């Protein structure tokens, strides 16, 4: 634990350095990046050492305000979640060196780096918290610091609205967590996590449901995901990377932790999680496919991947209740593996989107095109991330999903609901994978291939060195994990080593299968490289001509004849109505000699539309009717307080 606190102290110091050096813009960025990265590397080295050496749980505690105790504990699960925190954070910082280059916003940038350090440290404290008070305190610090990061460009009205929306969902989720903690405290009279398993079985389901809603709001499960498509486009791209790649996984950590602490035996918990995962995954990727804003698309894609992780967790929980060790083991390890993989390739994709926004000045993929010629490093790196997130070999996304598939197939021999849910999980994963491939085919095809649709795209140039370096590094990581998955999968296995009901599972036969997959992936990569090199050799000193392809009698095409994102995805989106409502805006033809006619479509978020209609508008109407209470009369305000105290005393 001492090494972890040393790491967090260095990270905090980096944030304060940013404030002190705000007037020396370049020096400030260098000092912050070096200091926070050093703290992250110390934490990463410590976490890997603990996992690889299978160290026993480490604990620490201090008195706080002479009333509460701040307790911390590191077991295999919390240690595993520290790894993506300490891997992605320094990479996002280094990326920001060229991304945050506006000297006129030097002070604002310094404040952004300060809250960045607070966010990183608070996430580490969340996963190491060992009692309710410590967890709640770290959770709130994490939510508040990330809010200030989202509203970096606060002068833009849409960004302020995104920040408010995120804040509301963060605090509403926290209220559900506090309700769950209140139920626990009412039965145990203790803030310690170790006492949670002692509550009655009848209360365990209620506690899990309340906590699942609270943690799910942070993770972005459907229909609590509404804040993601607003917050991620509003935040700077390196902040979007760490929020999507790491912070929303704190919700996943919370779900795992409360499940382990409850030691509940009811099968309903696993069924809730796996069904929520299927709905979240499928609808998340459908909404991603329907969007043309590249950062909003990636935000919905994060919802999709949270769904995949929840499917893995649900399969693992069902395996526990059914006493199917293989199903439980691969469900949990597959979820952890996908947590790590998603932190890598989603960070890469948000950074790629940030580079496009930085140079082409737009997030709308319908206004891009041909960028792979003008931004080759960004384009190829983004392509690698797209293949990885689609779950295709030989890249990293395939490995985590393969583990979840393997766990789901272990449940085919079960009976009734467990059998049905195992089959549905397999089908859902297949649908999600297919739609994800279509989604990122659209992004790569429209944004990076073809011809530029606007002057902004035509004049785009490659991103700065620090941005390109990090994107290439992450793209290589996606490939390495896919080709050499064994050490990373073993890390996921070690991540569940302290979970008692998963101990003793023999992975030897699975590792043989995994090595065969790795060998096939390596062979594919080797053949691809050999063919590429051979082609280069054949074309040495040869003149390569270019001419239009056969135009079928029409060779004067324009960029307006290229596919748009809407036309590409229309048929697939229509299949999922009414859950994906499409609004059509058509001006119509009303005259004999009509003028300009316009036609457009807008995909609405089913959850957002219905929450406005069924919750927000009725609530606003109710508040409007109660507005008479707020009249400015101090005497009546005092009487309200006295009346409230009397009512509370009567209940007590």
Secondary structure, DSSP 4 states (H G I P E B T S, - for coil): -HHHHHHHHHHHHHHHHHHHTTTSHHHHHHHHHHHHHHHHHHHHHHHHHHHHTTPPPEEEEEEETTTEEEEEEE-HHHHHHHHHHHHHHHHHHHHHHHHS--GGGHHHHHHHHHHHHHHHHHHHHHHHB-BHHHHHHHHHHHHHHHHHHHTTTTTSHHHHHHHHHHHHHHHHHHHHHHHHHHHHHHHHS--BGGGGGGS-HHHHHHHHHHHHHHHHHHHT-TTS-TTHHHHHHHS-HHHHHHIIIIITHHHHHHHHHHHHHHT---THHHHHHHHHHHHHHHHHHHHHHH--BHHHHHHHHHHHHHHHHHHHHHHHHHHHHTT-HHHHHHHHHHHHHHHHHHHHHHHHHHHHHHHHHHHH---BGGG---HHHHSHHHHHHHHHHHHHHTT-TTSTHHHHHHHHHHHHHHTTTS-HHHHHHHHHHHHHHHHHHHHHHHHHHHHIIIIISS--SSHHHHT--PPPHHHHHHHHHHHHHHHHHHHS-HHHHHHHHHHTTT-GGGTT---HHHHHHHHHHHHHHHHHHHHHHHHHHHHHHHTTT------PPP-TT-----GGGSPPHHHHHHHHHHTTTTTS-EEEEE----STT-----EEEEEPPHHHHHHIIIIIHHHHHHHHHTGGG-S--HHHHHHHHHHHHHHHHHH-
